[in-house]
Amino acid sequence: MTHESVPAFLEIIEGREMSSGLRRELVECWVTVTNAGGAAGFPFPPVSFDEVAVVADRLIAGLDPERSRFLLALVDGTLAGWLNVRRSVDPLIAHWGTVHHLQTHTGFRGRGIGAALMRRVRQVAREEMGLEQLRLAARGGVGLEDFYGRLGWKEIGRWPGALRLAPGDDRDEILMMLDL
């Protein structure tokens, strides 16, 4: 990662902390990533700002310091990438969290933003949320298991053909974990 792309991190732990400008940037990032073919929660591009805003607003409304937070990467004050980390309220599994929606804006790809977010979420999950393990599910066929593997994540299973992107284009859903 070059010096000019070293991100500053911002955690949003309550919905009221999300400014309208930051919300707009987050939704625009999500639209851009999805419409560029990214595995970001909307499997069938194209998506519109309004479609994504509904889902983003639900995530924002569910933010809670103990259960769900956004981790944003900013480069020169511009949103370069983000993710959501959550834990269940179920006491049987409250010691682990799940990473959702890791995204790097297409204008910042190749600069290490995604890797930086994943390194930072490891620290946040352990030190601030008290988690012992993180999990995620990734779309097969796009090299994500290699990306996460380089960051210490282990593949723990697959659901073969679980994701049908188009007729004849079934992908595995790859289950991964990281001990903190």
N, C-alpha and C positions, 0 to 999 in steps of 0.2 A: 504494500500500500504506500503510495506516495504521500509526502507531507501535506500537500494541498487537499488531499481527500480524507485525512484523518477526521473521523466524525466526532462531534460532541454528542453525548447521549442525554436524552430527556425521558424521564419516566412520568407517565400520566397514570395516577392511581385512583382518581375520582373524576367522574364525568364533568364536573364544573371546572376542572383544570384545562379542558380541551377548548381552546379558543376557536372561533368560527373560521379563522384563517388557517389554523393548523388542521382542523377537521376537513376543510376544502382540499388542502394539500394531500392529506391521507387518502381521501376518496379519489382524487385525481391520480395519485400513485397507483392505487388498487385498480382503477379502470385501465390505466396505461399498461401495467404489468399483465393483467388478464387479457387485454386485447392484443398483446404481443405474444400470447401463447403461454404465459406463465401459469404454473399450477398453484393458483392463489385463492381457491375457494369457489370460483365460478368456472365450471368446466366447459361452458359453451359460449365462447365469445362470438360476436361482440357483446359487451355490456355497456350500459349507459351510466352516466353519473348518478341519475336518480335511483336506478336499481341497486347500485353499490351503496349509496348513501343510506338506504333503509337498513342494510345489514350493518354498516359501520355505526349507525346511530344505536342499534341494539347492543353492539359491543361497548360503545361508549357509556350507555345507560347502565350496563352491568359491571362497570369498573368498581373495584373495591380494594382497599389496601391489602386485605388478607386473601382475596380470592382471584383477582384479575387485574392486570395492568398492561398498558402499552409501553413498549420500549421503542423509542424513536431515535434514529440516527440523523443528525443534521450536519450538513457541510455548508459552511458560510451562511448559516441561517436558513438554508433550504432543506426540506425533507428529502433525504437520500434513500431512506429505507425504514422499515418498521416491522414489528412483530407483536403478538399478543401472547402472554403467558398466563395460564389459569390453573387453579387447583380446585378440586371438588370439595363440596361441603360435607360429603360423606366421611365420617371419621375413620373408616377402614382404609381409605386411600388418600387422606389429606396430607400425607407425607411426600407425595409426588405431584408434579405438575405436568402440564401439557403445553407445548409450544404450538401456536397456530399462526398461519398467514405470514411467515417470513417472506419479506419482499424487498427487493432493491429496485428503485426507480430505474427505468431503462436508460436514462441519461447518466446514471452513476454506475452502470455495470462494469465489471472488470477492475474495480478499484478496491476490492476487499471489504465492501460495506456489509454484505451478508455475513461473512466470516466474523467481522468485528461485532455485529449484533449477536451472533451466536456465542461468542466468547463472553460478551457482557451479560447476556441473559443467564449464563451459568453462574456468574458471580451474584447477580441480583437474586436469583432463585435460592441460592444457598444462604447468602448473608442477610438478605432483607425479608425473604418470604419463609425462611427456615425449611426449605424443601430438601429432600435427600436424593431425589431422582427426577429426571425430566424424561418425557416421552414425546414422540411425534409420529405422525403418519405422513409418508411421502409418496408421490406418484411415481411409479416405475416407468422405465423407458426414457428418462431424461437426464440420468446421471446424478440424481440427488443423493442416492445412497453413497456415492463416492465423495461428494461434497461433505456430507455430514460425517462420513467415516474419517476423513482427514482431520476433523475437529474432535475426534474421540468418541463419537457416537457408535453404537453397535447395533447391527441389524438383529432383531430378536424374532422376526417372523414375517410372513407375507400372506396376504389374501390373494391368491392367484386369480387374475382376471376380474378383480372386484370392481374396477372402474371401466365403464364402457364410454369412451369418448366419441365413438362413431361406430357404425356397423363394421365389424372386422378389426376394430382398434380397441381391444380390451387391454388394460394395463393392470399390473399388480399394484396393490396398496402395500407399501413397505413399512413395517413397524420397527421403530428404532428407539433406543433408550440411552441415557447418559447418567451414570452415577455421579453424584456431586460430592 
